[in-house]
Amino acid sequence: MFTPKNQTAVCLIIPALLILAGCATTKTETVIDSAKDANKPIPVVAQSTGTGVGGGPLPKRSLNDFKKSNVNAPCYDRKNEPFTPVVDSHFHPRPFGGKAITPPELYRFFDEAGVRFVNYYGIGQVLELKSECTYYLDCPGVNAEPSVKNDFVNGMEVTAYKHENLNIVLSMTFMDISKRDDILKTIKMYDKEFPGMFKWAGELNVVKAALTKNGHTYVTPENIAKWAPFMKVLRERNIPVTLHSDLGNDANPTLYLPLMQKVLATYPNNKIVWAHMGLSKELTKMNPDLHVSIMKKILDQYPNLYLDISWDVLYESYRDFGPIFIKFFNENPDRILPGTDFVAAGHKEYKTYANELDLTSRVLKYVNDDAFRQIALGENYFKLLGLDYQAPQVCPSAAN
Ligand SMILES: [Zn+2]
């Protein structure tokens, strides 16, 4: 995401970034970064190119390496260890409909990519089962509504398939925040069926224009006022909630901004993650300076707001403006979360996940060490959830 198509041009335009980016990239990186290869699957991602024991690649870091108690964790060598994050905070282990990738296969994906922390979101819009549809855009007219179905399967699978090298956080995605007001009742049911297991909420759809042909109705200011009881529970339990809320569309880039402002003004003490920084397939031509200035203002106003940079749509649409976003991330390093927004439909292979992880995190190759540590190495994520993990320090040599 956001890494300019032509890296040489960036190096010429912004000498300071040249230092940060280490523009003398390896051959592999150069190939990956060229515009014509941007859409090709990356054969190997998250593999260290450094030299480890016996002259091979550096071993990937284990979950244990991130434990707070592990005081001897080595510093992170950005030159030789992956630029891709150890956290995927926006991941959907099941598709909108149809078969999903099996848990052992998914775990292999994470292992291969060096991802040790994952949020398991349900899908905010499960297609009607009888439709046998697997993707909502292929099935206009078929209703897609939030449901407990995915959450339950996720809860069962995470219990049945353990993985000692992976920390999975379950998220409640059943909440239909535009229609129902029985959310508290269902949380109580989860408490009984999955005690203490769900530590996140979302992603929930406030406005998702892409879903209008599948029965999605936008949240209204009246709806937002009715969220108070369940938002209180989330606050008390320190549960962050991820909201998908389109900022606007190409015709009017800030059309829906007032709705998100209403949410934030009503619940300033809730930890809220704004998915995709409000961007979407319907908003791909916004002036990036305007976008960043809106984000900056709202982050300053609401200290409990975070932005997730998931979804390759962001990379595809805004990579020409990399320096603007790199500067923004460097200036707000403690408010950004990485993620892929991968949807684990059964037919997908590892290379698709690797490619999405690569695209959504390319910008992280260029941020400064402080931002890299907080975003890619998980510090923001650990703090947000109060986890017993910490990001390693970045090796000083990486900044030289
Ligand atoms: Zn998503």
Residues whose N, C-alpha, C, O or C-beta is under 5 A from the ligand:
A	BS01	ZN	E203 D341
